[in-house]
Structure formats: structure tokens, C-alpha cells
Amino acid sequence: MDALIVVGAVVGGLAAGFVLARVFAGGGAAAANAATAEAARLRKAAEAEAEELRKAAEIEGKEVAQKRKAALEDELRGRKLELKKQEEAAVAKEREVERARKELERRTAEVEKRERSAEGKARQIDSALEKAEAAQAEAKKKLEEVAGLSADQAKKRLEDEVRAQAQAAAALEIKKISDEAERESQARAKTIVATAIQRYASEFVQERTVAVVPLPSDDMKGRLIGREGRNIRALEAATGIDMIIDDTSEAITISCFNPVRREVARLAIASLVADGRIHPTRIEEVVKKAEKDVDKVCREAGEQAVFDLGLNRVHPELVRLLGQLKMRSSYAQNLLAHSVEVGYLAGLMAAELGLNVKMARRAGLLHDLGKAIDHGHEGDHAEVGAQLARKHGESPRVCQAIAAHHGGVPAASLLDHVVDAANQLSAARPGARREQLASYIKRLDDVEAICNRFHGVSKSFALMAGREVRVMVQNDKVDDAQALVMSRDIARAIEAEASYAGSVRVVVVRETRASEYAR
């Protein structure tokens, strides 16, 4: 409103100024009257216009005020509603808190009640425990007075009696289980082994690797030596052997740990002696030819072994290594013939047991494969052979049987035991192997000495070339149950201290003799 009034005053002032300006410009009274009248008219018009503007502004201001009032009233109602909700929520929360407080008080009262009850029971238990301890001490005192023994002495005597009874019961149970297992397995095992041996016949004595080369005359020794020893040096360098030329008439000795190289040298020297042309260049040619001949012989021997056992898909490298076993022997037993024999025996036993015959023959044939190269590799020949077989595609069961045939790896299947048994049968049969007499006697003496040191042993005898030891025990010092335990203890001692091949059976003999004379 004030703004409208100011606007009207400004308009009136402008109009009056305009009129005055015209008066001063025109001059005269008439002009002044006219200007005054005009100014009055303009002022009235301005005042009327200002009044209209004021009324319009008042109306507009009332509308704005009403709208503002309505908005404020709506906002106030919303805030009151929200405040009411908050108050209701606070009241509900207070009721919830009050309810929780009452529940807590109730539970606290229950806990306190239980604690009081537990304390009372604990006091009762402590009292009962004290009474029991007192009664036990009194009973213990009376027992010691009656028995004449202290508590430690009585406890030790009871422990000794229980231990003795447990040992006796365990020995009887072991004997019972062992007898039952032996009754069930002896007949079957004997049948299988006997059938396998009867169905396979092999030579008792195998050929040995020849290390002596005969000469037509002693003059040939000088030609083999050559001028300033050049021929013998060329031979030894080409073949890797030591050639021993001594006073032996019409013969030379070849020394080498590798039987293949020894055979190459033997063939080369024999060819040179037959040809008569002996010089370093000729020696190299003959040695190369001998190497090819030996390799051919090894492959043919390996192929023949595979063919004899009816096997197929054997890796050529394994066939070649098998053939090299023909050049090696163990205790005068040819290793290739031994491997073929083990393959046959393993197949026969597998057939009796219902196993895969081809797989058993395969594992038996390859079981000593590692001996063909064990001089150039670290580890036991069983482990080396298993690695070779695995490398050249043999099945895991065959590789496991090769690795386990000497007990270096625990047996995992019946096939492992079959190959092990076939190997021992081939090596242990009469005439299969030879060993030095002195070492043989020393081994048997060691086994008997181990047996004789056990309490209650009167004497012991090593039988079957050390494969069995029979222990005679004193009847009054060792009973039947203790004899069973003693056999196991002696077997463990032999395993730990003695050196032997295969296995040793320990038989403890206890007998009672009664005699009387008829007069």
C-alpha cells in the first residue's frame, strides 16, 4: 500500500512540475490558471489511479495471506500428526522396556534361586564326599591291616597278576587265530605251489657268462698286445674292459663289471683271432660289429622270452633290456632264464587263484628288469625296474608288483604276493643258485646264535639251506602259549640282525617225554 501511495505522489509531482514548467515557459496569469487546472485534473486522475491500484493490491495481499495461512495450517496439522505418532511410539517403547525389565527381574530371581539351590547341593556333595573319603581311608587302613600289604604293594601285585593273565589270554588267542589261519591256508598254499612247480620244468643249472677267451697258440698273445701295447690299449678303450694276459696257456681273461661290454669284447677278440688281422683300425671295426651282434642277440633273446610267455605289446626298449639279462647271472643262475621261470610260475599260481594270468606272467618276466641297468642308476633294482616299466607304458599293477617283489614297497594286491612267491620258488629250488661255502656257513651260524640266546632254548638247527630254523625249548621253562610268542620274537630278531635272502621260517618245538622201564 505504501508503495502505491508513493507512486501516486510521484505521478502528481511530475504532473505539477510539468504544468509549472509550461507556466514559466509561457508566462502570464491565464497560462498559470490553465496550468493549475490541468495540474489539479492530473492529480485527481493520479489519485484515482492510485486508489484503484491500492484496492487491487489489498485484494491480492489478502489472497496471498489466505494462501500462506492455509499452507501454514496444513504444515501445522502435519507436524501435530507426526508428533502424535512419535508420542505413541515412545509410549509403546516405554511399555516394551517395562515388560523387558519385568522379564529380567523374573529371570534374575530364578537365577538367584537356582544358585542358592546349587550352593546347597554343592555343600551336600562336599559333605558326602568327605564322608566317602573318610570311609575309604578307614576301609583302606583296615584292608592293609588284614592283608599285611601297603596300598602300593597291593596295587603292584594286582597289576602283575592282571598283566600275566592278559599275556596268557593274548598268547592263547594268538595261538587260536594262528592255528585257524594256518589250517585254512596251508592246504591251499601247498596245492597252488605244488601245482605250479609240477606244471613247469626247468633246467637245474644255468649257463654262466664266459670271461675267458681261448687262443690257438701263445704267440697270439703278443699279437693281441701289439707293438708297445697299442693293440691291447685300443681294445680296452673301444670296449671298456680290462684284458688280463698272464701265464695261462693259450687263454686270456676279460674283466669287466658290465656283462654286455664283456660279451662284446669276447666276440671282438674271438673275431680278431680268427681273422688274424689285428691293428687299431681293424679293432674299432670289429668292436662296432660285435656291439651290433650283441645288441641283436639281446633283442632276439628278449623277443624269444616274450614269445615263450605268450605276451604282446611289450615296448622294444624293455625287450632289449630283457635280452641283456641273458648276459648276467646271480649266484650262477642266469637272470633271463630266471625271469622266464618266474613268469611261468606266477602265471600258474595266478590261474589257480583266479587272477589275470597274462598280467601275472608279464609282472613275473619284468620283475628283475632293473638288474639290466642297476649298475648305472641309484636305488634298489626293484625300484629301478618299476620306474623303467612305468616309463615305457606298463600298467600300474605290473609296476607295483615289480617294485614290491622284494618287500621294499608294501604289497598292495594279491598279484604282488604271487610274483614274490614265484621269485622265491625260482631262486630257492635245489640247484638254482650257488654261493660261497664260507659265507653260507657264516649265515647259518648267525641264525642259530640268534635263536640260542633266548631264554629257555636248549638248542637250534638251521635247515633247508637256512630257509628254516628249528628251535628246541625246555619243557619246564616255556609253555605252549609262550612258545608261540617266542617264535614271533625270534623271527623279528632274525629280521633285524641276520642277512639272508628270501624268508626264514622259525619253528619252536616243545615236547614232553615220559619213560619207564618194564622189568
C-alpha positions as CSV (number, residue, x, y, z in Angstrom):
1,M,0.0,0.0,0.0
2,D,2.8,2.4,0.9
3,A,4.4,1.8,-2.5
4,L,1.2,2.6,-4.3
5,I,0.9,5.9,-2.4
6,V,4.4,6.8,-3.2
7,V,3.8,6.0,-6.8
8,G,0.7,8.3,-6.8
9,A,2.6,11.1,-5.2
10,V,5.4,10.8,-7.7
11,V,3.0,10.9,-10.6
12,G,1.2,14.0,-9.1
13,G,4.6,15.7,-8.6
14,L,5.6,15.0,-12.1
15,A,2.3,16.4,-13.4
16,A,2.6,19.6,-11.3
17,G,6.1,20.1,-12.4
18,F,5.1,19.7,-16.0
19,V,2.4,22.4,-15.5
20,L,4.7,24.7,-13.7
21,A,7.2,24.3,-16.4
22,R,4.7,25.3,-19.0
23,V,3.6,28.3,-16.9
24,F,7.1,29.6,-16.6
25,A,7.7,29.0,-20.2
26,G,4.5,30.7,-21.5
27,G,4.1,33.3,-18.8
28,G,1.0,35.2,-17.9
29,A,-1.9,34.7,-15.5
30,A,-4.1,32.9,-17.9
31,A,-1.4,30.4,-18.6
32,A,-1.0,29.9,-14.8
33,N,-4.7,29.3,-14.2
34,A,-4.8,26.8,-17.0
35,A,-1.8,25.1,-15.7
36,T,-3.3,24.9,-12.2
37,A,-6.4,23.4,-13.5
38,E,-4.5,20.9,-15.5
39,A,-2.4,20.0,-12.6
40,A,-5.5,19.5,-10.4
41,R,-7.0,17.3,-13.0
42,L,-3.9,15.3,-13.4
43,R,-3.6,14.9,-9.6
44,K,-7.2,13.7,-9.3
45,A,-6.6,11.2,-12.1
46,A,-3.4,10.1,-10.4
47,E,-5.1,9.8,-7.0
48,A,-8.0,7.8,-8.6
49,E,-5.5,5.5,-10.3
50,A,-3.5,5.1,-7.1
51,E,-6.7,4.3,-5.2
52,E,-7.5,1.6,-7.8
53,L,-4.0,0.2,-7.5
54,R,-4.3,0.2,-3.7
55,K,-7.5,-1.7,-3.8
56,A,-6.1,-4.2,-6.2
57,A,-3.0,-4.6,-4.1
58,E,-5.2,-5.1,-0.9
59,I,-7.2,-7.8,-2.7
60,E,-4.0,-9.5,-3.9
61,G,-2.4,-9.2,-0.5
62,K,-5.5,-10.8,1.2
63,E,-5.4,-13.7,-1.3
64,V,-1.6,-14.2,-0.7
65,A,-2.2,-14.1,3.1
66,Q,-5.0,-16.6,2.9
67,K,-2.9,-19.0,0.8
68,R,0.0,-18.6,3.3
69,K,-2.3,-19.1,6.2
70,A,-3.7,-22.3,4.6
71,A,-0.2,-23.6,3.9
72,L,0.9,-22.9,7.5
73,E,-2.2,-24.6,8.9
74,D,-1.5,-27.7,6.7
75,E,2.1,-27.8,7.8
76,L,1.0,-27.4,11.4
77,R,-1.5,-30.3,11.1
78,G,1.2,-32.5,9.6
79,R,3.6,-31.7,12.4
80,K,1.0,-32.3,15.0
81,L,0.2,-35.7,13.4
82,E,3.9,-36.7,13.3
83,L,4.3,-35.6,16.9
84,K,1.4,-37.7,17.8
85,K,2.9,-40.7,16.1
86,Q,6.2,-40.1,17.8
87,E,4.4,-39.9,21.2
88,E,2.6,-43.1,20.5
89,A,5.8,-44.9,19.5
90,A,7.5,-43.6,22.7
91,V,4.7,-44.9,24.8
92,A,4.9,-48.3,23.1
93,K,8.7,-48.3,23.6
94,E,8.2,-47.5,27.2
95,R,5.8,-50.3,27.6
96,E,8.2,-52.7,25.9
97,V,11.1,-51.5,28.1
98,E,8.9,-52.0,31.1
99,R,8.0,-55.5,30.0
100,A,11.6,-56.4,29.4
101,R,12.6,-55.0,32.8
102,K,10.0,-57.2,34.5
103,E,11.2,-60.3,32.5
104,L,14.8,-59.5,33.5
105,E,13.8,-59.2,37.1
106,R,11.9,-62.5,36.9
107,R,14.9,-64.3,35.3
108,T,17.3,-62.7,37.8
109,A,15.1,-64.1,40.6
110,E,15.1,-67.5,39.0
111,V,18.9,-67.5,38.6
112,E,19.4,-66.4,42.2
113,K,17.1,-69.2,43.3
114,R,19.0,-71.8,41.2
115,E,22.3,-70.5,42.6
116,R,21.1,-70.9,46.1
117,S,19.8,-74.4,45.3
118,A,23.2,-75.3,43.6
119,E,25.1,-74.0,46.5
120,G,23.1,-76.1,48.8
121,K,23.6,-79.2,46.7
122,A,27.3,-78.5,46.4
123,R,27.6,-78.3,50.2
124,Q,25.7,-81.6,50.4
125,I,28.0,-83.2,47.8
126,D,31.1,-81.9,49.6
127,S,29.8,-83.3,52.8
128,A,29.0,-86.6,51.2
129,L,32.5,-86.7,49.5
130,E,34.2,-86.0,52.8
131,K,32.3,-88.8,54.4
132,A,33.1,-91.2,51.5
133,E,36.8,-90.3,51.7
134,A,36.9,-90.9,55.3
135,A,35.1,-94.2,54.9
136,Q,37.5,-95.2,52.1
137,A,40.5,-94.3,54.2
138,E,39.1,-96.3,57.0
139,A,38.5,-99.3,54.8
140,K,41.9,-99.0,53.2
141,K,43.5,-98.9,56.7
142,K,41.6,-102.0,57.8
143,L,42.5,-103.8,54.4
144,E,46.1,-103.0,54.9
145,E,45.9,-104.3,58.5
146,V,44.2,-107.6,57.3
147,A,46.4,-108.2,54.2
148,G,49.7,-107.1,55.7
149,L,50.5,-105.1,52.5
150,S,50.7,-101.4,51.8
151,A,48.5,-99.8,49.1
152,D,51.4,-99.6,46.6
153,Q,52.4,-103.2,47.2
154,A,48.8,-104.4,46.7
155,K,48.4,-102.3,43.6
156,K,51.7,-103.6,42.1
157,R,50.7,-107.2,42.9
158,L,47.3,-106.7,41.3
159,E,48.9,-105.1,38.2
160,D,51.3,-108.0,37.9
161,E,48.5,-110.6,38.1
162,V,46.4,-108.8,35.6
163,R,49.3,-108.4,33.2
164,A,50.2,-112.0,33.5
165,Q,46.6,-113.1,32.9
166,A,46.3,-110.7,29.9
167,Q,49.5,-112.0,28.4
168,A,48.4,-115.6,28.8
169,A,45.0,-114.8,27.3
170,A,46.6,-112.9,24.4
171,A,49.0,-115.8,23.7
172,L,46.1,-118.3,23.7
173,E,44.1,-116.1,21.4
174,I,47.1,-115.6,19.1
175,K,47.7,-119.3,19.0
176,K,44.0,-120.0,18.3
177,I,43.9,-117.4,15.4
178,S,47.2,-118.6,14.0
179,D,46.1,-122.3,14.1
180,E,42.8,-121.5,12.4
181,A,44.6,-119.4,9.7
182,E,47.2,-122.0,9.2
183,R,44.7,-124.8,8.8
184,E,42.8,-122.8,6.2
185,S,45.8,-121.6,4.3
186,Q,48.3,-124.4,4.4
187,A,46.4,-126.9,2.3
188,R,45.5,-124.2,-0.3
189,A,49.0,-122.8,-0.5
190,K,50.7,-126.2,-0.8
191,T,48.3,-127.1,-3.6
192,I,49.0,-123.9,-5.5
193,V,52.8,-124.1,-5.1
194,A,53.0,-127.8,-5.8
195,T,50.8,-127.5,-8.9
196,A,52.9,-124.6,-10.2
197,I,56.1,-126.5,-9.7
198,Q,54.8,-129.7,-11.3
199,R,53.5,-127.9,-14.3
200,Y,56.7,-126.2,-15.0
201,A,60.0,-128.0,-15.6
202,S,63.3,-126.1,-16.0
203,E,67.0,-126.9,-16.1
204,F,68.6,-127.0,-12.7
205,V,71.9,-125.5,-13.8
206,Q,72.0,-122.4,-16.0
207,E,74.9,-121.3,-18.2
208,R,77.3,-118.7,-16.8
209,T,78.8,-115.8,-18.6
210,V,82.1,-116.7,-20.2
211,A,85.0,-114.4,-19.3
212,V,87.9,-116.5,-20.8
213,V,88.8,-116.4,-24.5
214,P,90.7,-119.4,-25.8
215,L,93.7,-118.8,-28.2
216,P,95.1,-121.1,-30.9
217,S,98.6,-120.5,-29.5
218,D,100.6,-118.4,-27.1
219,D,102.0,-116.4,-30.0
220,M,98.6,-114.8,-30.4
221,K,99.0,-113.1,-27.0
222,G,101.9,-111.0,-28.4
223,R,99.9,-110.0,-31.5
224,L,97.0,-109.0,-29.2
225,I,99.3,-106.9,-27.2
226,G,100.8,-105.2,-30.3
227,R,103.8,-103.0,-30.7
228,E,104.3,-101.1,-27.4
229,G,100.9,-102.3,-26.3
230,R,98.9,-100.3,-28.9
231,N,96.5,-103.2,-29.8
232,I,95.6,-104.0,-26.2
233,R,95.1,-100.3,-25.4
234,A,92.9,-99.9,-28.4
235,L,90.8,-103.0,-27.4
236,E,90.4,-101.8,-23.8
237,A,89.5,-98.2,-25.0
238,A,86.9,-99.4,-27.5
239,T,85.2,-102.0,-25.3
240,G,85.7,-100.6,-21.7
241,I,87.2,-103.8,-20.3
242,D,90.4,-104.9,-18.7
243,M,92.2,-107.6,-20.6
244,I,94.4,-109.8,-18.4
245,I,97.2,-111.7,-20.2
246,D,99.0,-113.9,-17.8
247,D,100.9,-117.2,-17.8
248,T,97.7,-119.2,-18.5
249,S,98.4,-121.3,-21.5
250,E,96.5,-120.4,-24.7
251,A,93.9,-118.2,-23.0
252,I,93.3,-114.7,-21.9
253,T,90.9,-113.3,-19.2
254,I,88.4,-110.5,-19.8
255,S,87.5,-108.4,-16.7
256,C,84.5,-106.0,-16.6
257,F,81.6,-105.4,-14.3
258,N,79.3,-104.8,-17.3
259,P,78.4,-108.2,-18.8
260,V,77.3,-106.7,-22.1
261,R,80.6,-105.0,-22.6
262,R,82.4,-108.2,-21.5
263,E,80.4,-110.2,-24.2
264,V,81.2,-107.5,-26.8
265,A,84.9,-107.8,-26.0
266,R,84.8,-111.6,-26.1
267,L,83.2,-111.6,-29.5
268,A,85.5,-109.0,-30.9
269,I,88.7,-110.8,-29.6
270,A,87.4,-114.1,-31.0
271,S,86.8,-112.5,-34.4
272,L,90.2,-110.8,-34.4
273,V,91.9,-114.1,-33.5
274,A,90.0,-115.9,-36.3
275,D,90.8,-113.2,-38.9
276,G,94.4,-112.7,-37.9
277,R,94.4,-109.0,-38.8
278,I,95.0,-107.2,-35.6
279,H,95.6,-103.4,-35.6
280,P,93.8,-100.4,-34.0
281,T,91.7,-99.6,-37.1
282,R,90.6,-103.2,-37.6
283,I,89.9,-103.4,-33.8
284,E,87.5,-100.5,-34.0
285,E,85.6,-102.0,-36.9
286,V,85.4,-105.4,-35.2
287,V,84.2,-103.9,-32.0
288,K,81.4,-102.0,-33.7
289,K,80.3,-105.2,-35.5
290,A,80.4,-107.1,-32.2
291,E,78.3,-104.4,-30.5
292,K,75.6,-104.8,-33.2
293,D,75.8,-108.6,-32.9
294,V,75.4,-108.4,-29.1
295,D,72.5,-106.0,-29.4
296,K,70.9,-108.3,-32.0
297,V,71.4,-111.3,-29.7
298,C,69.9,-109.4,-26.8
299,R,66.8,-108.4,-28.8
300,E,66.3,-111.9,-30.1
301,A,66.7,-113.3,-26.6
302,G,64.2,-110.8,-25.2
303,E,61.7,-111.4,-28.1
304,Q,62.0,-115.1,-27.5
305,A,61.3,-114.7,-23.8
306,V,58.2,-112.6,-24.6
307,F,57.1,-115.1,-27.2
308,D,57.6,-118.1,-24.9
309,L,55.3,-116.5,-22.3
310,G,52.7,-115.6,-24.9
311,L,52.8,-111.8,-24.2
312,N,52.3,-109.0,-26.6
313,R,52.7,-105.2,-26.9
314,V,55.9,-105.1,-24.9
315,H,57.9,-101.9,-25.5
316,P,61.0,-102.6,-27.7
317,E,63.3,-101.0,-25.1
318,L,62.0,-103.3,-22.4
319,V,62.6,-106.2,-24.8
320,R,66.2,-105.1,-25.4
321,L,66.8,-104.8,-21.6
322,L,65.3,-108.2,-21.0
323,G,67.7,-109.6,-23.5
324,Q,70.6,-108.1,-21.7
325,L,69.7,-110.2,-18.6
326,K,71.0,-113.1,-20.6
327,M,74.5,-111.8,-20.1
328,R,74.0,-111.5,-16.3
329,S,73.7,-114.1,-13.6
330,S,73.0,-114.2,-9.8
331,Y,74.7,-116.9,-7.8
332,A,75.3,-118.7,-11.1
333,Q,71.6,-118.5,-12.1
334,N,71.1,-116.9,-15.5
335,L,68.8,-113.9,-14.9
336,L,66.9,-114.1,-18.2
337,A,66.1,-117.8,-17.6
338,H,65.2,-116.9,-14.0
339,S,62.8,-114.2,-15.2
340,V,61.1,-116.5,-17.7
341,E,60.8,-119.1,-15.0
342,V,59.2,-116.6,-12.6
343,G,56.8,-115.6,-15.3
344,Y,55.7,-119.2,-15.8
345,L,55.3,-119.8,-12.1
346,A,53.5,-116.6,-11.5
347,G,51.1,-117.4,-14.3
348,L,50.4,-120.9,-13.0
349,M,49.7,-119.6,-9.5
350,A,47.5,-116.8,-10.8
351,A,45.5,-119.4,-12.7
352,E,45.0,-121.4,-9.5
353,L,43.9,-118.2,-7.7
354,G,41.6,-116.9,-10.4
355,L,43.8,-113.9,-11.3
356,N,44.7,-112.4,-14.6
357,V,47.3,-114.9,-16.0
358,K,48.7,-112.6,-18.7
359,M,49.3,-109.8,-16.2
360,A,50.9,-112.2,-13.7
361,R,53.3,-113.6,-16.4
362,R,54.1,-110.0,-17.5
363,A,55.0,-108.9,-14.0
364,G,57.0,-112.1,-13.4
365,L,59.0,-111.7,-16.6
366,L,59.8,-108.0,-15.9
367,H,60.4,-108.3,-12.2
368,D,64.2,-108.2,-12.4
369,L,64.3,-105.7,-15.3
370,G,66.2,-103.2,-13.1
371,K,69.2,-105.6,-12.9
372,A,70.0,-104.8,-16.5
373,I,70.9,-101.2,-15.7
374,D,71.1,-101.0,-11.9
375,H,74.9,-100.6,-12.1
376,G,74.3,-97.2,-13.7
377,H,71.4,-96.0,-11.5
378,E,70.9,-95.3,-7.9
379,G,68.4,-97.4,-5.9
380,D,67.3,-100.9,-5.5
381,H,66.8,-103.0,-8.7
382,A,63.1,-103.5,-7.9
383,E,62.6,-99.7,-7.7
384,V,64.7,-99.1,-10.9
385,G,62.8,-101.8,-12.7
386,A,59.4,-100.3,-11.7
387,Q,60.4,-96.9,-12.9
388,L,61.5,-98.3,-16.3
389,A,58.3,-100.2,-16.7
390,R,56.2,-97.2,-15.8
391,K,58.2,-95.0,-18.2
392,H,57.5,-97.4,-21.1
393,G,53.8,-97.7,-20.6
394,E,53.3,-100.8,-18.4
395,S,50.2,-100.9,-16.3
396,P,50.3,-99.6,-12.7
397,R,49.5,-103.1,-11.2
398,V,52.5,-104.6,-13.1
399,C,54.8,-101.7,-11.9
400,Q,53.6,-102.2,-8.3
401,A,54.3,-105.9,-8.5
402,I,57.8,-105.2,-9.8
403,A,58.5,-102.7,-7.0
404,A,57.1,-104.9,-4.2
405,H,58.7,-108.3,-5.1
406,H,61.5,-107.8,-2.5
407,G,59.4,-106.1,0.2
408,G,60.9,-102.6,-0.5
409,V,57.4,-101.4,-1.2
410,P,54.4,-102.8,0.8
411,A,52.3,-105.3,-1.2
412,A,49.0,-103.8,-2.4
413,S,47.3,-106.7,-4.1
414,L,47.4,-110.5,-4.4
415,L,49.4,-110.1,-7.6
416,D,52.3,-108.7,-5.6
417,H,52.4,-111.7,-3.4
418,V,52.2,-114.1,-6.4
419,V,55.2,-112.5,-8.1
420,D,57.2,-112.5,-4.8
421,A,56.4,-116.2,-4.2
422,A,57.3,-117.2,-7.8
423,N,60.6,-115.3,-7.5
424,Q,61.4,-117.1,-4.2
425,L,60.5,-120.5,-5.7
426,S,62.7,-120.0,-8.7
427,A,65.7,-118.8,-6.6
428,A,65.3,-121.3,-3.7
429,R,64.7,-124.6,-5.6
430,P,67.6,-127.1,-5.3
431,G,70.5,-126.4,-7.7
432,A,69.1,-123.0,-8.9
433,R,71.8,-120.9,-7.2
434,R,75.3,-121.3,-5.7
435,E,77.0,-119.2,-3.0
436,Q,80.4,-119.3,-1.3
437,L,80.7,-122.1,1.3
438,A,82.2,-119.8,3.9
439,S,79.5,-117.1,3.6
440,Y,76.9,-119.9,3.6
441,I,78.1,-121.4,6.9
442,K,78.6,-118.0,8.5
443,R,75.0,-117.1,7.7
444,L,73.6,-120.3,9.2
445,D,75.8,-119.9,12.3
446,D,74.5,-116.3,12.8
447,V,70.9,-117.5,12.6
448,E,71.5,-120.3,15.1
449,A,73.3,-117.9,17.5
450,I,70.3,-115.5,17.5
451,C,68.0,-118.4,18.4
452,N,70.2,-119.8,21.2
453,R,70.3,-116.5,23.2
454,F,66.6,-116.6,24.0
455,H,65.7,-117.8,27.5
456,G,64.5,-121.4,27.6
457,V,66.2,-122.5,24.3
458,S,68.2,-125.7,24.6
459,K,69.4,-125.9,21.0
460,S,68.6,-124.8,17.5
461,F,69.2,-126.2,14.0
462,A,69.2,-124.3,10.7
463,L,67.6,-126.4,7.9
464,M,66.8,-126.2,4.2
465,A,69.8,-124.1,3.4
466,G,68.8,-121.5,6.0
467,R,65.2,-121.3,4.9
468,E,64.0,-122.8,8.2
469,V,65.3,-122.8,11.7
470,R,64.1,-125.4,14.3
471,V,64.3,-124.2,17.9
472,M,64.1,-126.8,20.7
473,V,62.9,-125.3,24.0
474,Q,62.9,-126.6,27.6
475,N,59.6,-128.0,28.6
476,D,59.6,-126.7,32.2
477,K,60.5,-123.1,31.2
478,V,58.4,-122.5,28.1
479,D,54.7,-123.4,27.8
480,D,52.7,-123.7,24.6
481,A,51.5,-120.1,24.6
482,Q,55.0,-118.8,25.3
483,A,56.3,-120.9,22.5
484,L,54.1,-119.1,20.0
485,V,55.2,-115.7,21.3
486,M,58.9,-116.9,21.2
487,S,58.6,-117.9,17.6
488,R,57.5,-114.4,16.7
489,D,60.2,-112.7,18.8
490,I,62.9,-114.9,17.2
491,A,61.6,-114.1,13.7
492,R,61.7,-110.3,14.5
493,A,65.3,-110.7,15.8
494,I,66.4,-112.5,12.7
495,E,64.8,-109.8,10.5
496,A,66.7,-107.1,12.4
497,E,70.1,-108.8,12.7
498,A,70.7,-111.5,10.2
499,S,71.4,-111.3,6.5
500,Y,69.5,-113.7,4.3
501,A,67.7,-114.0,1.0
502,G,64.0,-114.7,0.8
503,S,62.4,-115.7,4.1
504,V,63.2,-117.8,7.1
505,R,60.6,-120.0,8.9
506,V,61.0,-120.3,12.6
507,V,59.7,-123.4,14.2
508,V,59.7,-123.7,18.0
509,V,59.4,-127.3,19.3
510,R,58.3,-128.1,22.8
511,E,57.8,-131.7,23.8
512,T,57.1,-133.7,26.9
513,R,58.8,-137.1,27.3
514,A,57.8,-139.7,29.9
515,S,59.7,-143.0,30.2
516,E,59.5,-146.1,32.4
517,Y,61.2,-149.4,32.4
518,A,59.4,-152.7,32.4
519,R,61.2,-155.3,34.5
